[in-house]
């Protein structure tokens, strides 16, 4: 579940393409690096 995607929406779309009606993925999807922005950094990125 995503709150907001600040950059990399193309990657989110590629992951979505691997989904199916049953909920299983067509191929293995691995998220190797992820994180959370602190409120201050998130607000700064909205200004750009």
N, CA, C and O atoms as a GROMACS GRO file, in nm:
protein
  192
    1UNK      N    1   0.086  -0.117   0.000
    1UNK     CA    2   0.000   0.000   0.000
    1UNK      C    3   0.090   0.123   0.000
    1UNK      O    4   0.184   0.133   0.079
    2UNK      N    5   0.062   0.215  -0.088
    2UNK     CA    6   0.141   0.336  -0.100
    2UNK      C    7   0.064   0.454  -0.046
    2UNK      O    8  -0.058   0.462  -0.060
    3UNK      N    9   0.134   0.545   0.017
    3UNK     CA   10   0.075   0.672   0.057
    3UNK      C   11   0.078   0.765  -0.062
    3UNK      O   12  -0.026   0.810  -0.110
    4UNK      N   13   0.200   0.794  -0.108
    4UNK     CA   14   0.223   0.880  -0.225
    4UNK      C   15   0.350   0.834  -0.294
    4UNK      O   16   0.446   0.795  -0.229
    5UNK      N   17   0.349   0.840  -0.423
    5UNK     CA   18   0.470   0.811  -0.499
    5UNK      C   19   0.525   0.945  -0.545
    5UNK      O   20   0.462   1.015  -0.624
    6UNK      N   21   0.643   0.981  -0.495
    6UNK     CA   22   0.704   1.110  -0.529
    6UNK      C   23   0.786   1.100  -0.656
    6UNK      O   24   0.794   1.197  -0.732
    7UNK      N   25   0.845   0.986  -0.680
    7UNK     CA   26   0.919   0.962  -0.805
    7UNK      C   27   0.924   0.812  -0.826
    7UNK      O   28   0.915   0.735  -0.731
    8UNK      N   29   0.940   0.771  -0.950
    8UNK     CA   30   0.948   0.628  -0.980
    8UNK      C   31   0.814   0.564  -1.011
    8UNK      O   32   0.799   0.443  -0.996
    9UNK      N   33   0.717   0.644  -1.054
    9UNK     CA   34   0.586   0.588  -1.085
    9UNK      C   35   0.595   0.485  -1.198
    9UNK      O   36   0.512   0.394  -1.205
   10UNK      N   37   0.694   0.498  -1.286
   10UNK     CA   38   0.712   0.400  -1.392
   10UNK      C   39   0.740   0.261  -1.334
   10UNK      O   40   0.696   0.161  -1.390
   11UNK      N   41   0.812   0.256  -1.223
   11UNK     CA   42   0.841   0.129  -1.157
   11UNK      C   43   0.713   0.071  -1.097
   11UNK      O   44   0.689  -0.049  -1.106
   12UNK      N   45   0.631   0.156  -1.036
   12UNK     CA   46   0.504   0.111  -0.979
   12UNK      C   47   0.417   0.050  -1.088
   12UNK      O   48   0.355  -0.054  -1.067
   13UNK      N   49   0.411   0.114  -1.204
   13UNK     CA   50   0.330   0.063  -1.316
   13UNK      C   51   0.381  -0.073  -1.362
   13UNK      O   52   0.301  -0.161  -1.394
   14UNK      N   53   0.513  -0.091  -1.367
   14UNK     CA   54   0.568  -0.220  -1.409
   14UNK      C   55   0.532  -0.331  -1.309
   14UNK      O   56   0.504  -0.444  -1.349
   15UNK      N   57   0.532  -0.299  -1.181
   15UNK     CA   58   0.492  -0.396  -1.080
   15UNK      C   59   0.343  -0.429  -1.097
   15UNK      O   60   0.304  -0.545  -1.089
   16UNK      N   61   0.261  -0.328  -1.120
   16UNK     CA   62   0.118  -0.349  -1.141
   16UNK      C   63   0.091  -0.441  -1.260
   16UNK      O   64  -0.002  -0.522  -1.256
   17UNK      N   65   0.171  -0.429  -1.365
   17UNK     CA   66   0.155  -0.512  -1.484
   17UNK      C   67   0.173  -0.661  -1.454
   17UNK      O   68   0.125  -0.745  -1.530
   18UNK      N   69   0.240  -0.693  -1.346
   18UNK     CA   70   0.264  -0.833  -1.310
   18UNK      C   71   0.147  -0.894  -1.233
   18UNK      O   72   0.148  -1.014  -1.205
   19UNK      N   73   0.047  -0.814  -1.199
   19UNK     CA   74  -0.067  -0.864  -1.123
   19UNK      C   75  -0.165  -0.943  -1.208
   19UNK      O   76  -0.160  -0.940  -1.331
   20UNK      N   77  -0.254  -1.014  -1.140
   20UNK     CA   78  -0.359  -1.090  -1.207
   20UNK      C   79  -0.487  -1.079  -1.125
   20UNK      O   80  -0.486  -1.030  -1.012
   21UNK      N   81  -0.596  -1.124  -1.183
   21UNK     CA   82  -0.726  -1.119  -1.112
   21UNK      C   83  -0.723  -1.199  -0.982
   21UNK      O   84  -0.790  -1.163  -0.885
   22UNK      N   85  -0.648  -1.308  -0.981
   22UNK     CA   86  -0.643  -1.394  -0.862
   22UNK      C   87  -0.559  -1.334  -0.750
   22UNK      O   88  -0.567  -1.377  -0.635
   23UNK      N   89  -0.478  -1.233  -0.784
   23UNK     CA   90  -0.390  -1.173  -0.684
   23UNK      C   91  -0.248  -1.224  -0.692
   23UNK      O   92  -0.156  -1.164  -0.636
   24UNK      N   93  -0.228  -1.336  -0.761
   24UNK     CA   94  -0.094  -1.390  -0.780
   24UNK      C   95  -0.022  -1.307  -0.887
   24UNK      O   96  -0.087  -1.252  -0.976
   25UNK      N   97   0.109  -1.299  -0.878
   25UNK     CA   98   0.184  -1.227  -0.980
   25UNK      C   99   0.223  -1.321  -1.094
   25UNK      O  100   0.238  -1.442  -1.074
   26UNK      N  101   0.238  -1.264  -1.213
   26UNK     CA  102   0.278  -1.342  -1.331
   26UNK      C  103   0.423  -1.387  -1.320
   26UNK      O  104   0.460  -1.492  -1.372
   27UNK      N  105   0.504  -1.307  -1.253
   27UNK     CA  106   0.644  -1.343  -1.228
   27UNK      C  107   0.681  -1.290  -1.089
   27UNK      O  108   0.606  -1.212  -1.030
   28UNK      N  109   0.794  -1.332  -1.040
   28UNK     CA  110   0.837  -1.291  -0.906
   28UNK      C  111   0.868  -1.142  -0.904
   28UNK      O  112   0.940  -1.092  -0.990
   29UNK      N  113   0.815  -1.071  -0.806
   29UNK     CA  114   0.839  -0.929  -0.788
   29UNK      C  115   0.914  -0.911  -0.656
   29UNK      O  116   0.866  -0.954  -0.550
   30UNK      N  117   1.031  -0.847  -0.662
   30UNK     CA  118   1.114  -0.826  -0.543
   30UNK      C  119   1.141  -0.677  -0.528
   30UNK      O  120   1.184  -0.612  -0.622
   31UNK      N  121   1.116  -0.625  -0.410
   31UNK     CA  122   1.150  -0.486  -0.378
   31UNK      C  123   1.277  -0.492  -0.296
   31UNK      O  124   1.277  -0.540  -0.182
   32UNK      N  125   1.387  -0.444  -0.354
   32UNK     CA  126   1.517  -0.455  -0.290
   32UNK      C  127   1.551  -0.336  -0.202
   32UNK      O  128   1.624  -0.350  -0.104
   33UNK      N  129   1.499  -0.220  -0.235
   33UNK     CA  130   1.535  -0.100  -0.161
   33UNK      C  131   1.412  -0.011  -0.153
   33UNK      O  132   1.355   0.027  -0.255
   34UNK      N  133   1.371   0.020  -0.034
   34UNK     CA  134   1.254   0.106  -0.016
   34UNK      C  135   1.277   0.192   0.108
   34UNK      O  136   1.374   0.172   0.182
   35UNK      N  137   1.190   0.285   0.130
   35UNK     CA  138   1.210   0.370   0.246
   35UNK      C  139   1.090   0.458   0.271
   35UNK      O  140   0.988   0.450   0.205
   36UNK      N  141   1.108   0.542   0.368
   36UNK     CA  142   1.002   0.633   0.410
   36UNK      C  143   1.064   0.771   0.429
   36UNK      O  144   1.168   0.784   0.493
   37UNK      N  145   0.999   0.871   0.374
   37UNK     CA  146   1.047   1.008   0.393
   37UNK      C  147   0.990   1.064   0.521
   37UNK      O  148   0.874   1.040   0.554
   38UNK      N  149   1.069   1.137   0.593
   38UNK     CA  150   1.019   1.208   0.710
   38UNK      C  151   0.929   1.320   0.662
   38UNK      O  152   0.945   1.368   0.549
   39UNK      N  153   0.835   1.363   0.742
   39UNK     CA  154   0.738   1.466   0.703
   39UNK      C  155   0.806   1.588   0.641
   39UNK      O  156   0.757   1.640   0.541
   40UNK      N  157   0.914   1.632   0.698
   40UNK     CA  158   0.984   1.751   0.649
   40UNK      C  159   1.033   1.732   0.505
   40UNK      O  160   1.017   1.821   0.422
   41UNK      N  161   1.092   1.616   0.475
   41UNK     CA  162   1.142   1.589   0.341
   41UNK      C  163   1.027   1.573   0.243
   41UNK      O  164   1.038   1.617   0.128
   42UNK      N  165   0.918   1.511   0.284
   42UNK     CA  166   0.802   1.493   0.196
   42UNK      C  167   0.744   1.628   0.158
   42UNK      O  168   0.706   1.649   0.043
   43UNK      N  169   0.735   1.719   0.253
   43UNK     CA  170   0.682   1.852   0.225
   43UNK      C  171   0.772   1.927   0.130
   43UNK      O  172   0.724   1.999   0.042
   44UNK      N  173   0.904   1.912   0.146
   44UNK     CA  174   0.998   1.978   0.056
   44UNK      C  175   0.981   1.927  -0.088
   44UNK      O  176   0.989   2.006  -0.182
   45UNK      N  177   0.959   1.798  -0.105
   45UNK     CA  178   0.946   1.742  -0.240
   45UNK      C  179   0.817   1.786  -0.306
   45UNK      O  180   0.810   1.792  -0.429
   46UNK      N  181   0.713   1.816  -0.228
   46UNK     CA  182   0.587   1.865  -0.284
   46UNK      C  183   0.604   2.003  -0.345
   46UNK      O  184   0.532   2.039  -0.438
   47UNK      N  185   0.696   2.080  -0.293
   47UNK     CA  186   0.717   2.217  -0.340
   47UNK      C  187   0.782   2.221  -0.478
   47UNK      O  188   0.772   2.322  -0.548
   48UNK      N  189   0.849   2.113  -0.517
   48UNK     CA  190   0.923   2.110  -0.645
   48UNK      C  191   0.831   2.096  -0.762
   48UNK      O  192   0.877   2.092  -0.876
   0.00000   0.00000   0.00000
